[in-house]
Amino acid sequence: MKFLALAGGAILAASAALAAQEIAPGDVRIDDGAYAQSLTGVPGDPVAGRAAAADRGKGNCMTCHPITDMSDLPFHGDLAPTLDGVADRYNEAELRAIVINSKEVFGEQTFMPAMYRIEGLNIVGKKYEGQPILTAQEVEDVVAYLLTLKEE
């Protein structure tokens, strides 16, 4: 029983240390179209990133972007560039910046929403105020997924 309490304490301490490394949305400063530092210090999981990108309540990337890798899922949009080969066009730091806040990378003309921003937004439902669309780890996961999308 004492071992379980010690193990549980160690897990809580490790979780707190990881949470302490997380960069809050208001502390992110995109520099020249890139953000090199991980938001969490934890590597992204491309499988979880694919799920977040496909989730209509989260990344919802397919609504605007064609993605051949997600051809098994319905209702792809064609309003935005294909994400096929996106890892050949942008590096990890650039992809992270685009996911965090595409307007800082592409300018106000883009209609892609900021996924990890809570201030300066125009239309936000009451229940979503004060929280980003994606968590810091989901941003890292989506970036890890996007890095798998290379030209064949």
N, C-alpha and C positions, 0 to 999 in steps of 0.2 A: 504494500500500500504506500509506503514511504517512497519507493522508487517511482510509482505513478505520479505522486505529487511533485517530485523533483523533475521528472520528465515533462509534466504539464507546465511547470514553471519555466523550464528551458524553452519550451515551444512558445510560450507567451513572450518571453524575453526576445527570442529570435523574431517573432512577429512584430513586436514593438520596434526593434531595430530596423526592420525592413520598412515599416510605416514611416519611421523617422527620415528615411532616405527619399521618400516620395516628394516630388516637387509639385506644389499646389498650382492650380491654373493661373492664379494671379502673379506667380513668381517666374513664369516662363517668359523668356525674352528671345524671340527669334532673331537671329543675326544673319543678314544677307541671304535670306531664303532657306536657312538651315537651323536645325537644333540638334547638336551632336550628343548631348548628354541624355542618358536614359532617364525617364521620369520616375522610375522605381528602383533602379539598380538590379532588377531581376530580368533575365532574358525573356523576350517575347516568345510566345508559343504560337506557331503558325496555324495549328489546328484550331485553337481557341480564337485566333484572329480571323480565320475564315468564317467561323460561326458568328462572330461579332459583326463582320462586314456584311453578312447575309441577313442578319437579324433586322427586321423591319422597324423595331423599336430602339435600335442601337445605331450601328454604322450605316445600314441601309444603302450601301454603295451601289447595289444593283439597280436601284430605282433610276439612276442617271447614267451609270457606266456599264457598257457591255463588258462581261468577264467570261471568257470561254471556260475557265476552270469551274464556273458555277452554272454551266449550261444545264445541269440537272435540276436547277431551281427555276420557277416561272417568273415572268414579268420583269425582264431586263429593259432598262431604258436605253436611249441612244442620244440623250441630250448632252452628255459629256464624253470626253475621249475614252477610248477603250483602256482598260487596265491591263490588258494583255501586253506584256513586255515593259510594264512600268518600272521594273527593277533594272532594266537596261537604260532607262531614260533618267532615273534619279537615284542618288545614293541613299543610304539609310538616314542620314541627318536631314536630307531634303524631304524624304518621305515623311519623317516624323513631323517636320514643320508643317507640311501640307495637311496632315491629319489633325494636328493641334489647331491650326488656324489658317486655312487656305487663303484667306483674304490678305494676310501679311505676306504671303508668297506671290500670289497672282494679282492682287489688287481688289478693289471693291467690286469690279465687274463680275467676279465669279459668284455663282449662286450656291456653291458648295458651302454648307454650314461649318462653323468652327466646332470641332468635336471636343476640344478640351479648353474651353473658355467660358467664363461666367459673367464677365463684365462687358459693357458696351454692345450688348445684343439688342436687336430691334423687336422681335416678336418671340416671347417666351411664355408658355402656359404657366399659370400660377403654381401648379404642382411641380414644375421643373425649374423654378427660379432658384438660383444659387447653386446649381449643380450642373456639371458638364454632361454632354451627351454620352461620352465614353469616360470610364475611369482611367486613371494613369496606366494601370496594367493593361486595360483593353487597348489603349493607344499603342503600347509596346507590342501587344499581340497582333494588332492589325498591321503594324509596320513589318513585323516578322512574316506575316502572310504575304504582304505586298512584295517583299523581297524574294518570294518564291516565284513570282510572275515574270518570268524571263521569256524572251522569244525562243521559239523552238528551233 
